[in-house]
Amino acid sequence: MKPAFRIIRAALPLDLVLVIASTFRRLHAEHSELRAKGQTGIKVTSAPDMIQEWLQGIRPGMRLLPSSCRLQTPDGAGALELHQDAGVIGGGTNPNPMQVIWLPLTPIDDATPSLEICPIIPPRHYWHQPDAAGYHITREADAAKMPLVAITKMNLGDIIVMSPYALHRSYVRPWHTKERLSLDLRFLPSWADRRDRIVGRWMHTYHRGRRLCAMALSCVPASKKRT
Ligand SMILES: O=C(O)CCC(=O)C(=O)O
């Protein structure tokens, strides 16, 4: 059975991770208003160059999807509940090979919030809904029954490669005392359509319908048009 995730140790050079960490730490400090809104993550719109280059080496032609850099405090504020990242490409109906990479920008030890992941790829994409801060999470009873493994030891440079269907959530416990900064990067091959087929088809029908409607209306004499 294919595992839902694997940890690759020393995948990235330490000096690269330190540079990325200081850049995002500064960004978090500059955008402290986000925390007031309950948002622990800031949007990442381009993968740091060396991560992108490294990824191109092993998975050529990948482009970044909506991703984030999270500052998780040990008090658990803004901790993300259970979810599957495949939601960003339309959930279970999108057949495209999405790749998720989670990497800590602070070392993970017993005192640091981390990630809990289900080691088995779940049988389906669960129903997701937005939480108070707008992040998509699942509260399905079936998802809550799945086993979770806490990742409690990661050095800078280690990464977690995850299936887009891997169920995971922030791991924060009362004994945690440190802050954690991390990146959750989602990639899709550049040729792949981000929208799932059903939404894509629906959008097409919807736009076509609107065009036909507009054409039909333009043929109706003005006096008969509804106002
Ligand atoms: O880093 C975390 O605590 C959760 C991040 C995550 O799962 C996500 O952004 O999808």
The ligand as a Gaussian input file, in Angstrom:
#p B3LYP/6-31G(d) Opt

LIG

0 1
 O        1.356000      23.624000       9.468000
 C        0.277000      23.355000       9.964000
 O        0.067000      23.361000      11.183000
 C       -0.836000      22.977000       9.066000
 C       -0.564000      23.418000       7.674000
 C       -1.410000      22.728000       6.707000
 O       -1.753000      21.606000       6.878000
 C       -1.843000      23.426000       5.493000
 O       -1.521000      24.609000       5.312000
 O       -2.539000      22.780000       4.672000

